[in-house]
Amino acid sequence: MTDPHTQPVWYIEIDGCQEGPFSALQLCEDVRVALDTPVWREEFDVWRPLSQVWELRELFDKRRKQTPPESEHQTPEPPAGSSPDDGAVLEMGWNGFPWFVWALLILLGLLMLRALFS
């Protein structure tokens, strides 16, 4: 006996285009498929959101809980043309000093000028 989740009987609609057939397992692994994705099979008279098809919804929820989100297992690449130190330089200020060090130096300079000219 074959697993019904492996039979390619499901069709989906993505961005106005109908695609398929897919198995239920393929639908659950496709990153384009969400709970509001319209699905259809031969027994249906109308397209339905995946969330309203209990056999897909149950499998979808179970498979998505087992798979960690993309952000948990992959480090995003830095934007093209940037170096790993770009963020640190912006946060630290000129020449790598924190912004408050510069603020203190400017304040001390102003106080010295005031004392000199008063």
N, C-alpha and C positions, 0 to 999 in steps of 0.2 A: 504494500500500500504506500502511495506517495504522500508526502507532506503537502497539504493544500496551500501552505504559504509559499511553496516553491513553484506553483503553477502560474505561468504568465497570462493572467486573465484581467488585469486591472489596467485602465487607461486613466491618464491624468491630463489636466489642462493647466499649462504654464504659460503665462503672458499671452493668452488668447490662442495658443497652439495646442492641439491635442497630440499626445504622445503615448506610445504603448504598443503592444501590451507589456506589462511589467508584472513580476511576482510581488506578493505582499512584502517579502523580505527586501526586494530591490527598492520598493517605495520607502520603506523605513530607513534605508541607508542613503537615500538620495537627499542631499542637503537642500535641494530646491523645494522639497515637499514639506509642507507645514499642515497644521490642523485645519486651516481654511482652504487648502488646495482641493479643487473639484475633482472627484473620482467617479469612475463609471465602470460597470461590467455588464455583460449581456442580460442578466436578470433585472437590471434597473431600467425604469422607464425615464428617469431624469438623472442628471448629474447631481451629486451630493457632496457636501464638504466632508473631508476625511473624518472629521470629528463626529459625524453622524453615522458612520459605518462602524458598528461595534467591533467586528473582527479585525479591522485595520487599526482602529483606535487603541484597542487593547495591546496589539503587537507593537504599534508605534510608541506608545507610552513605555512599554517594557524595554524596547531596544534603545530608546533615547536615554533612559535612566542608566543603562549599562555603559553607554558611550560618553566619556567626558567631553565637555564643550571644547571646541577647537582651540580656544585661548588657553586652556589648561595644559595642553601637551605640545604646544608649538609657540616658540618665541617669535613675536613679530619682527620682520626685517626693518631696519632703519630706512628712512626715505633716501632715495637716490641722491648722491651728491653731499650727504652729510657724513660727519665723522662721529665716532662713539663719544667724543668729548664735547660735542656741540651743546648738549643740554647742560652739562656741568659748567661750561664757560658762561652760559647765559645766566645760570643761577648764582654763580659766584661773583660776577661783575668783572671789572677791568683787572687784567693780570692775575686773576685767580683769587683776589681778596673778596671776602664777603661784603655785601653792600653796606652793612652797618659800620665796618672799619672805615670805609670811605666817608661815610656820614660823620663819624667822629673826627676824622682828620680835617674835614672842611670846617666843622664847628670849632675845633681848636684853632685853626687858622684865622677864622673870623674873630674869635676872642682875643687872639694875639694882636690883630690889626686894631681892634677897638682899644686895647690897652696902650698900644703904641701911639695912637692919634688922640687920646683923650687927655 
